[in-house]
Amino acid sequence: MRAVMMAGISGLALAGLVAACAPEAAPTGAARDYADYCAACHGPAGRGNGPAAVGMQPAPADLTQLAAQNGGVFPKSRVMGQLVGYTMGRSESHMPVFDALREGPVVMYDDGSGQRVATPARLVAMADYLQTLQK
Ligand code: HEC
């Protein structure tokens, strides 16, 4: 009887685990980082309308329009600059720098200048993720 109950419980736990691995249930990688660190201000789809954006000056950028506002080209090095923190303080910005996203492996990243710079892999993945949001 007890063994049957245990089997039932572990079966349930397994079902929960499988559900947690389904892509819609739990985003992974940069999509997950985005949900955790960015969506509050920039909104779940990047439109700049997250719950924390109300009344914020300057308003969080609409991240789906970065390419459209740049002649159709995703401004990757500018985005990386923002994420790495180079461009902090250019305004009374509420945009924080995310130390958590600097943790983990580093990759050699070429921003297009031909120079490869050691950059946290999660920030590079985030820039690639933002590129997928372009409208
Ligand atoms: C506390 C609110 C807040 C959070 C959280 C936040 N941002 Fe921002 N973000 C802003 C604001 C405000 C601006 C516009 C002012 C500026 O450019 O600094 C901005 C601007 C940006 C820009 C610049 C757009 C451009 O035109 O160059 C990028 C890229 C960006 N955010 C990405 C992110 C990403 C990725 C995250 C999560 C890792 C994030 N932001 C989290 C508030 C936020």
Boltz pocket constraint, residues with backbone or C-beta under 6 A from the ligand:
constraints:
  - pocket:
      binder: B
      contacts: [[A, 33], [A, 34], [A, 37], [A, 38], [A, 39], [A, 40], [A, 41], [A, 42], [A, 52], [A, 56], [A, 57], [A, 58], [A, 59], [A, 60], [A, 61], [A, 63], [A, 66], [A, 78], [A, 79], [A, 82], [A, 83], [A, 87], [A, 91], [A, 93], [A, 94], [A, 95], [A, 96], [A, 98], [A, 126], [A, 130]]
      max_distance: 6.0
